[in-house]
Amino acid sequence: MTFAELIAPLKATERHGNLNVEVSDLTDDSRLVKTGSVFVAVKGGRADGHAFVRQAVAAGASALVLQERWPSGTESGRRGGESGPPVPMVRVPDSRRSLGLLASRLHRDPSSRLTLIGVTGTNGKTTVTYLCKAVLEAAGRRVGVIGTVAYQIGSERLHASHTTPGAVELQALLARMVGTGLDSAVMEVSSHALALDRTVGCEFDVAVYTNLTQDHLDFHTDMEDYFKAKLRLFTSLTPVGNKTRPKRVIVNVDDARGHHVCGASRVPVWTYSIHKRSDIQAEDVRLSLEGTGFTAVTPFGRFGVESRLVGEHNVYNILAAIAVGLHEQLSPDTIRQGVESVVNVPGRFERVEAGQDFTVVVDYAHTEDALARLLATARALKTGRIITVFGCGGDRDRGKRPRMGRVAAQQSDLVILTSDNPRSEDPMAIIGEVEAGLRGALDPTRVRYEVIADRRLAIEAAIREAKRGDMVLIAGKGHEDYQIIGANRVHFDDREVAREALEKRIAKRK
């Protein structure tokens, strides 16, 4: 492909050099430039790609896409000694947005050859994507997944660098899905990705909204800014595009912001709920530690649903997947089969079993709302005490720390505050902020708490404390198999540590 062909969709304000040069690669990271690369200089939060343009040229970049003007009088690579860029270059109004368009075009617009389903919201994204994948696969579809736990391309499972990867990586993943014969992709779409234009160049067929609660206020200025970022997924979904098939937005209207999403949508909407009237609603909900059952009321009739997933929050996740299946014209029987096939989602109310007479659950809950939902599920199902082990991540939204402490104090019998991913912060300082909220809501006659900063020791203490019928909730990290302490990433998996502690306890009793 020539540079001229690649940049055809862009509204370039300046052009320099021979644009017919052949190009084969695209990057916004000067360290990844090689011969044949187009380097796109993007202004980032920590660094400006324009500061690395010369490094990119020296590394062999064949062409440049800039947002700023080329500094005059600093290079003389053009014929006749005229000052200007030494390689072909175009200037655009927004290089970040251009990156997604170029990445899509370089890979021949892979999203146009896939049924692309995007899921956004604070909580539930991962579970909804797993359920959607299962429902579509029950119909014989070949489905890839891009999300927090991993990127799945057929039988291949790749490490997830971000919930939604950068534009270049994202388009390359979609292209690999097309190349391996997949026909559908389900993607978690984070607010960061939307705010940073990572999904530009993707044409979605379906967009799902789960909910919005406080999170990521270290990145977004406030909740309104956070919501506006989420809303971009829905306002960007237009009836007319490269695809001719019908598109749809699917919205949880039990969430306070749901109707705002409906109002902003430019394509037909289906709503889902438990408590309000909606297009797809759950009735006769039955919850137990063994799973969930309910009657789905839909535009295509009523049908029963059974799932191994636990808790009311998973009823919402299942309703979203049902809506996706119905939009894809799948039968209720096929949808039921898909839902029933999902035994668990990694790190989402994932039980750890070693023959003990109490329940141990590992969950990714790392926001106030997610922790509240986890604890509400536990209280509805418990036969004994609730022992909650959790902490908060460093270098992230500090405002949620006391809120999570308050929720834990209100809903637990014993709380063990510990470290999560402290990153560059002092673990005890983080715990102190959580503890402030916890102490303010604590009823010392009913609830007690401990501080054990070492996460392994905290989990071991909780399991030693548990008695028959108790429920131990280990929250915050879920599927993650690491801790970030300072600049170091060390192996740590709550599930492994909990199982080791259970086995040690059982061995002592033999």
GIKA-V981672 format. One record per backbone hydrogen bond with DSSP energy under -1.0 kcal/mol. CO is the residue of the C=O (numbers start at 1). NH is the residue of the N-H. E is the energy in kcal/mol with one decimal. If there is no record, write none. Layout:
BEGIN
CO/NH/E  CO/NH/E
END
This chain:
BEGIN
1/23/-3.0  2/6/-2.3  3/7/-2.3  7/10/-1.9  10/12/-1.2  14/91/-2.0  16/89/-2.2  18/21/-1.0  19/4/-2.3  21/3/-2.6  25/38/-1.8  27/40/-2.5  29/32/-2.3  34/37/-2.3  36/24/-2.5  36/25/-1.5  37/62/-2.6  37/63/-1.3  38/27/-2.3  39/65/-2.3  42/49/-3.0  47/44/-2.5  48/51/-2.2  49/52/-1.7  52/56/-2.0  53/57/-2.3  54/58/-2.7  55/59/-1.7  56/61/-2.3  57/60/-1.4  63/39/-2.5  64/90/-1.9  65/41/-2.6  66/92/-2.8  71/74/-1.0  78/81/-1.2  88/64/-2.1  89/16/-2.7  90/66/-2.6  91/13/-3.0  91/14/-1.1  94/98/-1.9  95/99/-1.5  97/101/-1.4  98/102/-2.8  99/103/-2.6  100/104/-2.3  101/105/-2.1  102/106/-2.9  103/107/-1.6  104/109/-3.4  105/108/-1.6  109/112/-1.3  110/113/-1.8  111/114/-1.0  115/185/-2.8  116/205/-3.3  116/206/-1.6  117/187/-3.2  118/208/-2.9  119/189/-3.1  120/210/-2.1  124/128/-2.5  125/129/-2.3  126/130/-2.2  127/131/-2.5  128/132/-2.8  129/133/-2.4  130/134/-2.1  131/135/-2.6  132/136/-2.6  133/137/-2.5  134/138/-1.8  136/141/-2.1  137/140/-1.9  142/183/-2.1  142/184/-1.8  144/186/-2.6  145/152/-2.7  146/188/-2.9  151/158/-3.4  152/145/-1.9  153/156/-2.2  156/153/-2.6  158/151/-2.4  166/170/-3.1  167/171/-2.2  168/172/-1.8  169/173/-2.4  170/174/-2.4  171/175/-2.2  172/176/-2.1  173/177/-2.1  174/178/-2.2  175/179/-2.7  176/180/-1.6  177/182/-2.5  178/181/-1.5  183/115/-2.2  184/144/-2.3  185/117/-2.6  186/146/-2.3  187/119/-2.7  190/194/-1.9  191/195/-2.7  192/196/-2.3  193/198/-2.7  194/197/-1.1  199/202/-2.2  205/248/-2.0  206/118/-2.8  207/250/-2.9  208/120/-2.9  209/252/-1.4  211/122/-1.8  216/219/-1.6  216/220/-2.7  222/226/-2.2  223/227/-2.7  224/228/-2.6  225/229/-1.8  226/230/-1.8  227/231/-2.7  230/233/-1.6  231/235/-2.3  232/236/-1.5  248/207/-1.8  249/270/-2.6  250/209/-2.9  251/272/-2.5  255/258/-1.6  257/261/-1.6  258/262/-2.1  259/263/-2.3  260/264/-1.5  261/265/-1.1  268/249/-2.4  270/251/-2.4  271/280/-2.0  272/253/-1.9  273/282/-1.7  280/273/-1.7  281/297/-3.2  283/295/-3.1  286/293/-2.3  288/291/-1.0  291/288/-2.1  292/307/-2.8  293/286/-3.3  294/305/-2.6  295/283/-2.5  296/303/-1.9  297/281/-2.3  298/301/-1.7  301/298/-1.6  303/296/-3.2  305/294/-1.9  307/292/-2.8  312/315/-1.0  312/316/-1.3  313/317/-1.5  314/318/-2.5  315/319/-2.4  316/320/-2.2  317/321/-1.7  318/322/-2.6  319/323/-2.4  320/324/-2.0  321/325/-2.6  322/326/-2.7  323/327/-2.5  324/328/-1.9  325/330/-2.4  326/329/-1.8  331/335/-2.4  332/336/-2.9  333/337/-2.2  334/338/-2.3  335/339/-2.6  336/340/-2.6  337/341/-1.1  339/342/-1.3  341/343/-1.0  345/348/-2.5  347/364/-1.4  350/362/-2.8  357/469/-2.3  359/472/-3.4  360/352/-2.4  361/474/-3.1  362/350/-2.6  363/476/-1.2  367/371/-2.5  368/372/-2.4  369/373/-2.5  370/374/-2.3  371/375/-2.6  372/376/-2.4  373/377/-2.3  374/378/-2.2  375/379/-2.7  376/380/-1.9  377/381/-1.2  378/382/-1.8  385/471/-2.8  386/413/-2.6  386/414/-1.9  387/473/-3.1  388/416/-3.2  389/475/-2.8  390/418/-2.2  398/401/-1.4  400/404/-2.5  401/405/-2.0  402/406/-2.3  403/407/-2.2  404/408/-2.3  405/409/-2.1  406/410/-1.9  407/411/-1.5  408/412/-1.6  413/448/-1.7  414/388/-2.9  415/450/-2.4  416/390/-1.7  417/452/-2.7  421/394/-3.3  422/425/-2.2  423/486/-2.4  426/430/-1.8  427/431/-2.5  428/432/-2.1  429/433/-1.4  430/434/-1.9  431/435/-3.2  432/436/-1.6  433/437/-1.0  434/438/-2.0  435/439/-3.1  436/440/-1.3  443/446/-2.2  443/447/-3.0  448/415/-2.0  450/417/-2.8  453/419/-1.3  454/458/-2.2  455/459/-2.4  456/460/-2.5  457/461/-2.3  458/462/-2.1  459/463/-2.1  460/464/-2.1  461/465/-1.9  462/466/-1.4  467/470/-2.5  469/383/-1.1  469/384/-1.1  470/359/-2.6  471/387/-2.8  472/361/-3.0  473/389/-3.3  474/363/-2.3  477/480/-2.6  481/492/-1.3  483/490/-2.8  484/423/-2.8  485/488/-2.1  488/485/-2.5  490/483/-2.6  493/497/-2.6  494/498/-2.7  495/499/-2.3  496/500/-2.6  497/501/-2.2  498/502/-2.3  499/503/-2.7  500/504/-2.2  501/505/-2.2  502/506/-2.7  503/507/-2.5  504/508/-1.7  505/509/-1.0
END
